[in-house]
Amino acid sequence: MLQPLRALLHRSVHRSCCRALSAQSYSSARKGLVLGVYEKNKEEDNVVLTQAGDTFDNAVSGKLRDQLTRSGPSLKKGKTRIFYGLHEEFPSVVVVGLGKPSAGVNEQELWDESKETIRTAVSVGCRHLQDLEIEHVEVDPCGDAQAAAEGAILGLYEYDELKTKKKTKVSPQLYASQDVDAWHKGVSYAEGQNLARYLMESPANYITPSKFAEILQQKIGGLGGNVKAFTRSKSWIEEQQMGAFLSVAKGSDEPPVFLEIHYTGSQDPNDSPLVFVGKGVTFDSGGISLKPSSGMDEMRADMGGAATVCSAILTAATLKLPINLIGR
């Protein structure tokens, strides 16, 4: 008797969702919401929503909890469920599983499981709404606005610069929280990582040494006078007698570039800088010992060290960290 009843409830939820959307198509539902829900313990009967989830549920007179209860078992970590027509402002609502609310720092691995769970869950929810071509998405902070922002921005990133057909550009915003500073910090962290991903994913015939330096100069332009980039030419490299550097560059018809980035964030003129060094070979074929063809395409990311260094310094400048940094 239980199985037919469960199937009946599933059909009932599906019909109510379809009726709610009968007057509008998926593409016209331009605003979506990502909310978190915790996994219930065996002794718990009620759905355990986040604070923002409770706020939304109250706004829809308990319909969210009701739909979650009717539509299936408690959501596991990283799983999603989408509901339509619960709220006029948010025609599409994705609920993401956050696992157990007791998750915290894993002492053996030395990392915060709750933060990573939030990042993963929010990224999945945002991508789900992106697939529905929803442009404006508001995100539940899930107890950590910074982690939620990181998950949203990182999850929505895709290298599509050279594609004709691109995915919907989504603008994630914070929902039902005053923790705006933490959200913006998370956005800065994620955008810094995405810059490194962009540089590493771009094909090597596009991201040449000169183009790499040009992109970084453009990024630095809006950060103020305490960030400077120096693009050293081949003649400068020869003057410094950087023989090994020049020898590697002879394998390409692209001229070599030695890039330096200086960030001065400390108010103390006596503060010594931290110096980051990153490998910046924009394509490594292997030289006289050519790499196997099956993995040759991945060598476009051989400048990952330089990409990471540049992204880290630009992020530090964006956050106005009180330190001095040099990247080479």
N, C-alpha and C positions, 0 to 999 in steps of 0.2 A: 504493500500500500504506500510506503514511503517514496519509492522511486517514481511512480506516476505523479504523485503530488509535487515532487521536486521539479519534474519536467513541466508540469502545469504552471508552476511559479515562474520558471524561466521564460515560458511563452508569454505569460502575463506581463513580465517586465519588458520583454522585447516589444510587445504590442504597444505598451504605454509610451515607450521611447519613440517608436515610429509615429504614433499619433502626435506626439509633441513636436516632431519635426515635419509634419505633413505640410505645413505652410511655408517651410523654408528648406533649402538644400544645404548639404554639408558646406559647400563653398561659400554660402552666404552667412554662415555662422562664423564671423570673423574674430570672435573673442572667446578665449578658452581659459580654463582654470585648472591648475595642478594642486591637488590636496593630498596630504599624507594620512595614513591610517596604520595603527600598530597592530601587530598580531596578538590575538586574544589568548590569554591563558585558558586552560581547560575549565577552571572554575568561574570564568567570566562569561556573562550572558550578553552584555551590551557591547556594541562596537566601540573601540577605543580610538577616537579621533585626536588629532593635534588640536592646539588652541585655535588655530585658524580654521581648522575643519569644524570645530564646534561653532565658531562664529558663523560660518556659512550654513551649517545645519539649522541653526536657530533662525537664520534669515529665510529658510525655505520650510519652516515649520516641521522640522524633523524628517523631511523626505529623503535626505541623503542617508541617514542611518537606516531608514526603512528599506530603501533600495539595496543598500549593501547587505542587509540581512536576508532579503528575498533572493538576491541574485547569485548566491553561492556561498561557499565556505569562506572563512577568514582569509584575507589576502596575505600570501606569504611575501617575504622580503623580495623586492624587485619586481613583483608582479603588478599588473595594472587592471583596472576595470573602468570603463567609460560610460557616462550617463548623459543623456540628452534632455533638454527641456526642463531642467529643475529650476532654473533661474533665468529671468529675462535678460539680464546683463551678461550672463555666461551660458550661452546655449550648449556648450560642450564642457563637461567636467571630467577630468581624468583623476582617479584615485589611485595612489601608488602605495604599495606595501613597504613599511619601514622596519619590519621585523620586530623583535622584542624591544620594548621601551627601556629595558635594563642594560642594553648594549653600551659599552664604554671603551676604555683604553685596554687594548690587549697587551699585557705586560711582557709576554714572550716575543711578540712581533714588534712591540713599541710603536703602535699606531692606533689611532682612535677609530674603532669600528663604527661607531655611531655616525661620525662625520662622513666616512666613506659610503655608508649605507644611504645617507641623505643625498650625497652627490650622485650615486648610481640611480637611485629611485627617481629623483627629479629629472635627471637627463633622459630617462626612459619616458617619463610622462610628457616632457616637452617635445621629444621626437614624435610621440604618438599624435600630438596635436599638430605638429608640423606636417605630418603625413595627410592630415585632414585639410591642409592648406589654410590653417588659421594663423593669422599674422600677429595678433596681439595676445600674449599669454601672461597671466598673472600667476605667481608661484608662492605657495605656502612655504614659509621659512623652515617649517618642520623642526623648530627648536634651535636652529643654527642658520641664520640668514646668510652668513658667509659661505658655508658649505652648499647651501641651496643655490646661491648665485653661481658658484663654481660649476655645479652640476648642470645648471641650465645653459650657461655659455659654452662649456666644453662639449656638452651633448649635442648642441645645435650646430656645432662647427662642421663644415664639410668643405674640402677644397674643390671648388667648382669654377674657378676663375676662367678656365679655358673651355668650359662646357657651354653649349648653346642653350640647353634646357637646364635651368637651375631650380633647386628646391625653393620653397616659399621662405622668404626672409622673416624670421620671427623676432619680435621685440619683447623679451621677458622682463617683467616688472615684479616688484615685491607686493605681496597681498597681505592685508590685515596685520601689519606689523609696523612698529616705529623704529625698528632696528636698521635704519637706512644706511648708517655708516658701515656696518658689517656687510650689508649687501653690496655696497659700492666697492668695498675692499675685495670681496670675492670676485666681483666683475673684473677688477684690475688684475688679480691673480690669474684668472682664466684667460683674459685677453692677452696677457703676456705669454702664457703657454701656447695660445693659438697662433701668435706671431711666429714662434719657433716651429710649430707644425706647418704653417704656411710656407716658410722658407725651406723646410726639409721636404715637403711634398711637391713643390714646384719642380718641373722638369729642368734638367741641367742645361739644356740649350736656351732656357729662359733666364734662370738664376745663374748668371755668370758672375765672376768676382766683381765686375763693375756694377752690375745690376743689384747685387747684394748690398754693396756700399750705398748705392743710390736710394734703395728702399729704406735703409737705416737712417740716412740723412733726412729723408722726408718725415719719418716717424719722430725724429728728434726735434724737428722744426717747431712743433707746438708745445714743447715741454719747458721752455724757458732757458735763460742764459747759463744755468748751472749744469747743463748737459751739453757736451760738445763731442763731435766726431771728427776724426782726422783721417782722410783717405790718402794713404801714401802710395805714390806711383812707383813704376818700375825703376825709374832713375834713383829715387830715394832708397829703394831696396838695394840697389847696386852699391850706392854710397855706404850703406851699412854693412856691406860685404856678407849679405845673407845668402851664401852659396847654395845651401841645401834647399832653401825656399825657391830660389831661382831655377834650380835643377828640376824640381817638380813642375814648375810652370812651363818648362820647355816642352812638355808633353802636350801642350795645347796652343792653339793660335790665339786664345784669349789672353790679353795682358794681365799680369798678376796685380793684386792690390793687397796692401797691408792696412788693415782697418784698426783704429784705436777709438775707444769711447771713454770719455772722462765724465764722471758725475761727482759734483761737489755738493754734498748735502749737509756736511758738518759745519757748525759755526766756529769751531776751533781751528785756526789755521795750522796748528801743530799736529792735528790728527793725521796719522799715516793712512794711506788708502789700502783697501783690500784689492788685490790684483787677480783677475780671472783670466785664464788663458784657454782658448778653445780652438780646436782644429777647424780650419775653414776651407778645405779642399772641396770645391763645389761639385766635382765628379772625380771619383777615384777608379780608374779602369784596372789598376794593378801594375801599371808600368810594363816592365819587361816580363813580368809573370802575370799575364792577364787572368782576371778572375773568371770563374765559370759563368757562362752566358745566362744560366737560370737565375742567378742573383745579381746580374750586372745592373739591372734597372734600379735596384735599391741603393746603389752607390750615389744616387742623386742626394741622398741624405748624409753623405760622409762629412758634410759641413755642420752636422748636428751640434758639435761642440761650440762652434762660433755662434750658431743660431741661438743656443741656450744662453750663452754669455750675454749676447746683445739683448735678448728678451728679459733676462734677469735685471740688467742695469736699467733698462727702460721702465720696467715695473717698479723698481726702487725709486726712480725719479718721479713716476706718477704718484706713488704713495708718499713722496717727500720724506723718505727715510733719512735720519740725521747721521749719515755715514758718507765716507768718500770711497768711490769705486773707480777702478780702471779695468777696461776689458780690451784684450788684444787677441 
